[in-house]
Amino acid sequence: MSTGSVARLDVPGQRSAAVSGLGVSAPALVALDGAASPAGGVSSGGSALTDPQVAEQVLLSFVDATGKLVPAAVRGESGPDATGPDERRRLERTQLLDDLRASAWAEGTLRGYGSHVRAWVAWCRVEGVPALPFDPRSVANFLIDYSFVWDDELGDFARDDDGGLVPGHAATSVSSRLMALNRAAEFVGVPRPGDNAGVKEVMRGIRRRLRVAPQVAKAALDLQLINRCLAASSAGAFVATRARAALLLRARTGATAGQLAKLRWVDVEFGAQDSWVEVVLPRAHRHGRSAALRVDAHRNRDVCVVAALRGLWNVAAATGGVFTHPSGESLTRQGLHAGLREHWEGLPQMDDRALGALMDVPGTSGALMESRDRALLLVGFYTALRRSNLSALNWGDVTDHGGDGLAVRVRWSKTDQEGVGRTVWVPQADPGQMACPASALRDWRDALSLELGREVRDDEPVFAALSSCRSPRVGSSGRVVRVSGDGINEAVQRLVVAAGITGRPGPGERNPFGAHSLRAGFVTEALRDDKLSVPEVMEVTDHKSATVVTRYRREVNAAKRNASRKLMSQLA
């Protein structure tokens, strides 16, 4: 390859380097042309790397069958006929050392590195340059091609209406691509391309041009949206609970469908220990008056309007209206009446026995999934754990402290690859205060044990994978199969769609929510109105940087919760 060219590399299919447009200085351009000698391991001066096909094979030998970049190119097994015992032991020891080196990084990281290395090999194949050693000028062009959109018809990089380069990927993705090449260079034993002065300056230019936020950041699920998802997670039970409360309220107060449709939770007050409930019913017609009615708790909870309203409040309090769809949208008078038409007129005259028979609502299917999803939402939100950590939890990591909640031992994390571990808490809510994460996790454990016909074991996962018929998946060893990180992500996305928070994505569209929305939602809710300080939030999220924590703050309703609006309300 030519090393005298500064603006271009004269090879088949070469695109314009476009380096000068990034503001890279002349000395850096010279540095891009000069490739240093390898530090050791594989020699660039030998014939092994002068043949592009051989160089490609050498580099790809460091990517294993699962797509991960691994530290060594030694592969295969040595049979007793091929080598002696000493040689087998040497190869086994070498493989162990390789495995230990690979364990220094998370599997997901190595898999991402492997993907970037394969992309580099494919690019080199098209451009007609050897994949090894990592020539700085080729690496710079590789990063540029990844950073910006190329227009084949124009034969140049695409430009927006202002003449600027169109971003192809976020700056963080470009940095990850260079990090992968650096790691591969270390494994192979050649100079790291990222250490080259010219490549460093190209990367600084790319970062300045890519002043765009990553497009994959998930929207936050704050507490109000979490409650809507909780209602959607148990839609069948929610509908039954709603019907029970509407029928008993009609029976005890004689309220009309129109009054119940207008009823809001601010009009409902519970007495101490739920000994009574007072309901301010809206006026039944234009010339009527609102009426405050108090109903005492009934000794038979099956026909107790206080218990029925409390049960509905536990899953729908954040919706505003008392009688709503699972998505939080208020029911109309016609919708409420239509669902209860066959019993409506005779309700005020029914005795307790007749009401009890009417309240005998059969259980709904999918109760196990509802219980798991409820625990997953609440534990994921209040612990702010990453989905990989939620997936990795075992019941042996959970210690029940009664009224103080549950302590969860996180054995490792993205920022704790050596497994020092830390403890997070699943808090216990006061009775009737709000949806209780500790109770939800206990209920899920009881439901799972009941379904299995035995107590869950300490070495079994907290969050089990469920089959298509919504029963727990059990492996050949009899051990419950854990839900994967992707499974957790899919569960959250399923619930936000069911709750009406977002629509079902079309072809080529992304769901704006995911498992990370629980973690972002915790930060957003905690920092809103200064509920918690940044250090307190970091204690839960285990972030090492306050700057990173504040990036997680994604205001759900920015139109009404922005600082300018807050100031205006204080000045008024």
N, C-alpha and C positions, 0 to 999 in steps of 0.2 A: 504494500500500500504506500501511497505517496505521503511523505511527511513534510513536504515543502509547501503544500497548499494550506492556506489559512481559512479562506472562506468556504471551501468545499472539500469533500472527499471524493475523488474521481473513481468511483466504483459503480457497478451496475445498480440501477434503482436508487441511487443516492439522492436524497432531498437536500435542499439548501440547509446548511448548518444553522443559519439564522442566529448565530451566536452574537454577532455584532449588534443585532437589534435588542439584545438583552442588556446592553451596557457593559459587556465584559471588556476589560482593558487589554491592550496589546501584549503586555508581558504574560497575562493569563493565556492568551491565544497561543503564544509560543510554548507555554507549559503544556497545553493540550497536545501539541505535536510531539513532544518528547516523552517516550515511555521508558520508565526506569527498568532496571534489571530485576527479575523476580527475587524475592527474599529467600527463596529456598523451596524445596518440595518438587515442583515441576519446572523444568528449564525452558524458557522461551527461545533459547538459542538452539535447542536440539530440534531434530526433525519431528518430534511428537507434536509440536504446536505450530509448525509451519503449514501443515495440512489442515484446512478448516474442518474436514470431516473427523479427523482424529481429535482435534481440539474440542469439537462438539461432544464427541463420545466421552472424552475425559471429564468434561464438566458435568454432563448428564449422569455420569456414574455416581455423582454425589447427591443425586435425587433418588430416593428409594421408591418402592412400588406404591406406597401410599401418597406420594407426591410431596414428601417432606425433604427439605435440604438437610443432609446428615454430614457429620464431620469426616467420614473416611470413605474411600473408594473400594475398600476390601469387601468383597461379597462372596457368597456361596458357602458351602459346607465342605469339610475335608473328610472323606471317607477313610476307613482303616487301611484300604488297599492303596490309597493315593499317597498318604504320608504316614510317618511314624507317630508314636505317642507324643514325643516332644514337640513336633510340628503342630499337632492338633491342639496341644495345650497353649502353644504360642498364639495360634490363630484365635482360640477361645479367649485368651487374655486380651488380645488386640480388639476383639469384638466387644468385650466388656468395657474396655477403655473408651471405645467409640460410643457405646450406649450411654456411658456416664457423661461424656462430653455433650451428647445430644440432650441429656436431661437438664442441662444448664438453661435451656430455653423451653418455653411452653410449646406443646405440640402444635397449637394453632399458629404460633409465630413461625415455626419451622415449615409448616405447610404453606403459609403465605410466602415465605422466602422461596420455597420450591416453585411456586407459581410464577414469581417474578423471574427466577432464573430460566425457567422454560420459555418465558416471553422473550428474554434476552437472546436465547439460542435461536428462536424462530426469527427474530429481527436480524440477527447476524446472517442467518441463512438467506434471507431476502436481499440483504445489502451486499452479500458476498464477502464478508469480512470474518476472520477467525474469532471464535467465541473466547479463546484464551490466547495470550494474556488479555486482561481488560484494558484495551487501548483507550487512553483518556478521551481522545477526540470521538471515537466511536461511542463511548459511554455517554458523552455530552449530547451527541445527536440522538441516541436512544432515549434519553430523558426528555429532550425537547419534543420528539415525536409523540411521547406518551403524555406530555403536559398540554399540548395544544391540538386542536382539530385540524386535520389535513384535508384539503379539498382536491380530490383527484382530477376533477374537471379543470380547475384553475391551475393545477400543478404547483400550488403554493398553500401556505397555511390559511385557513378561513379567517375572515375578519368580520367584526360586527359593524353596526352602522357608524360607529365613531372611529373605525379604522383599527380597533384594538384586536389582538389575538383572541380567538374563541377558546376558552378553557376546555380541556378534554377530561381532566381529572383534578381533584383537590390537591393542594400542595402537600398535605400529609401523605397522600398516596404516592406521590412522586418521591418523597423522602423515604418511604418504606421500600420503594423499588431500588433506590441507591443503597440503602442499608442491606438489602438482600444480596446485592452484588459484592458489597464489602465483606459480608459474612462468607460468601462462597469463595472469595479470594483468600481469606484466612484459612479455610478448610483445604483449598487446593495448594496453597503455598506460593501465591503470587502477590504483587503489590495491590493494596486496596485502592480502587479507583477513586473513592471518596476522599483520599488523602492528597490527591493531585490538586495543586493550587487552581488550575483552570477549571476543573470540575466543581470545586468549591464555589468559585465565583459564578459559574453557570447556575448552580443551585440557588444562590442568593438572588440572581436575576429572575429565576423561575418563581421563587416565593413572592417576590415583589409584584410580578405580573399576575399571579394567581391570587389576587386579593378577593377571593370568594369563599364563603363559608362552605364546609363540606355538605353535600346534598343528602347524606345518609343519616344525619343526626336525627334521632327520633324525637317526636313531640312528647311533652310531659303529660303524665296522668296525675293530676292533683287529686286531693281528697274527694272533691265533688264528683269528678269523673270516675274515680275508683268506686264510689258508691253506686254510680250508674252501671258500672261493669258488674258489681256484686249482684245487683238486681237482675241483670241479664244472665249471669251465671246460673241463677236458679229461677229461670223464667217460669217454669211450670209451678214451682212452689210459690213464687211471687204472685202469680195469677190467682192461685188458690187462697193465699193469705189475703189478697186484696178483696176477693169475693166474700170471704168470711167476715172481714171487717165491715164491708158495705152492708151485708145482710143483717148483721147484728146491730149496727148503728141505725139502720132503718127500723128494725124491730123494737129497739129500746127508746128511740126518740121520735119515730114517725117522720123522719126527714125525707124530703123528696129527692128524686134523682138530680134535679137541677141544683139543689142545695149541696148535695154531696160532691157534685162535679166542681163546684166553686170553692169547696172547703180547702183551706191551706193549713200547713202544720203550725203556723203562728197562731191559729185559732184553736189549737188543741193544747190543753195543759193537763199533765198527769200529777196526781197527788203523791204524797210520800209513800214509798213502797208500793206504788201503783194501787193505792186503796180506792181511788176514784179517778175519773177523768171528766174534765169540763170542756165542752165543745161549744164554740160560738158559731151557730149555724147562720149562714147568710140568709137574707130575706128570700122568701119563696117566690114573691112576685114584686112588681114595681112598687106597689103601694104597701107592701108588707114591711115588717121590721125584723132585724136580726134578733136571734134568741140565744142566750147563754144557758145551756142545760148541763147539769151535773149528774153523772150516773155512777153509782157505787159499784165496786168490784163484786162479782158473783162468786159464790163458793164453788160453783162448777165452772172450771175454766173453759170447758167446751162451749159454753154459751155466755161467756164473760166478754162484754164489749171492751172492757179495759185491756184485757189480755190480747184481744184480737187487734186493737189499735196499736198496742205496744209492739206486737209482732210485725205489723206493717211498718211502723216507724223504724224498726231496726234495719229494714232493707230499703226504705224509701225516703228517709228523713231529708236527704240532701236534694230531693227533687222539687221542693217548694209545695206543690200540690199534694194533697193526701191521696187521691185516687188517680193514678197515672198508668201509662203503659210502662213495661220494663225499661224502655229507652229513656224514660223521664218525661215524655210528652204527656200533657194532661188529657184525661179522658173527657169526652163530651157528655152532655146529659143523655143524648140518644145512645151513645156507646155504653154508658154505665147501665142504663135501663135495659138495653137489649140483652146484655149478658145475664141479667137477673130477672127477666120478664116473668118466667113461669112461677116464681115465688113471691114477686114483689108485692102484689096487692094484699095477700093474706098475712104478711109478716107482722104488722103491729098487733094482730090478734092471736098470734101463736103462743102456746104455753112453752115452758122450758123443755118438755119432752119432745114436742114437735120440732122446736129449734135444734135440739141435740141431734135428732135424726137428719135434719137438713145440713148440719155442720159436719156430718160424717163424710168428709171428702177423702176419696182414695188417694194413696200415695202416687207420686208421679215417677216416671221412668228417668233414668239418668241421674239418680240421687248421688251416686258415688262421684261422678264427674263434677257435679255441682259442688260437692263438699271439697274436692281437691282444688278446683278452680278458686273457690272462696279463700282457702288457706293460702294458695299460691299468690293471689293478688295482695292479700293483707300482709303476709310475711315478706313478700318481695318488696312491698312499699315501705314498711316500717324498718326493715333491716338494710334497705338500699343495696342489697347484694347483687352482683353481676349474675347473669343467667347461668354461667358456668359454675358458680359457687352454689346457687340454688339447686342445680342438678346434682352436684357432688355431695350434698348433705345426706348423712345417714342418721337413723334414729338414735344411734349411740352418741351423736354429737349434740343431742338435745337434752337439757336438764330442766325439769319442771320445778319452779320455785313457788308454786301456788299463786297467791294473790300478787306476788311481785312479777309474775310473768314467767317466761321461759328463756333460759340462756342457751345460745347456740354457738358451738365451737366451730369456727371456720378454720379448717386445717391448712389451707393454702389459698392463694389468690393470685391474680395477675401481677400484683406488686409484691408478692411473697412466695416466690417460686421455691425457696428453700424450706418452706413449711414451718416457719416459726409459729404461725397460728395466732388467732385473736378471738375474742368473744363478743358477740353482738346479742342484743336483747330483743325478744318478741314481747312487747308490753301487754299488760292486762288492763283492759278498759273497765271503768266503773260500771256497775249494772245500769243499763239503759242509756249510758252516755253516748256510745257510738258503736259501730261494728268493731268487735274485739278480735284482734289478731291471735292472741294466745288461745282464746276459746275456739277460734276457727281451726287452729292447728290441732288442738286436743280432739275436736269433733272429727277432723279428718283421720286422725289416728284410730279413733274408735270405729269409724265407718270402714276403714281399710281392714282392720282386724276382724270385724264382723264378716266382711265379704270373704276374707281368707279362711275363716273358721279357726283362727289361732291368733295369738298376739304377734305383732310385728317384731322382727329381730333387730338387735342393735346394728348389725352389719347390713341391714337392708335400707334402701334409699327412702328418704322422707317423701319425696314426690315421685310416685310411681307412674310408669307409662301405662296408658289404658288402651284396651283393644277397641276395635270398631263397634263392639257391642257394649262398650263402656265398663268392662270388667278389668281388673288389674292383670297386666301381662306377667307371667311367671316363667322363668327360664327352666332349662332341663334339670338344674340342680335344686329346683323348688324355691329359688330365691326370686324375690320381686325384681322386675326389670326397672331401672331408673328412667325417668323421662329425660330426654336429651335437651341441650340448650336450645336447639331448633324447635323441639316440641313445646318448650315454655314460650318461645317467641310466637309460635302458631296459636297457642292458647290465648295469649293476650290479644293477638290480632283478631281472632275469632270473636272474642268478647266485645271489643270496641265496635266491631261491625254490628253485632247483635244488639248492643246498647244504643245504636244510632248515633254514635259519636263521629263516625266516619263511614263513608260508603265502601262497598266492596270494590277493590281496585280493578280497573280494566286492563286490557293487554298493554304491557309495557309500563304500567303504573306501579308505584310502591305504596304500601300501607304506611301512613306517616307514623304509626305507633308500632311498638314492639316490646320485647322484654325489657329493654333499656329504658322504656318510658316510665317504669316503676321507679328506677333509680333517679332519673331526672325529675320525676314528680315529687319524690321526697325532698330533693334539694330545693325545688321551686316552692313547695308548700312551706318548708322550714324557713327559708329566707324571706318569704312574703310577710310584710308588716313586722319584720324583725322578730319572728317567733323564736328563732334560734340564732346564735352567733355563728360566724363562719367556722371558728374552731370547734364548736359543738357539732356542726354538720360534718366536719372532717373526721371527728371522732367516730361517727357512724359509717361514713362512706369510705374511710381509710385512704382518702386522697392525701398526697404529700405536699400539694401546692394549693394555696388559696386561690390562685388565678384560675386553675383548672376547675375548682369547685364553682366559681362564679359563672364559668362558661356553661355549666349544667343548668343554670337557672333559665328556664324557658317559660316565660309567663304565658299561661293558658289563655287568659282574656286580657291581652295587652291593651285593647281599645278602651277598657274601663279601669285597668290597673296600672297605667303608666304614671311616671313621676310627675309629668306636667299636669295631668288631670287631678292628681292628688294635691298638688300645690294650689291649683285653681280653687278646689273645694275649700281649702284652708283660708284662702284670701277672700272668699265670698262673704 
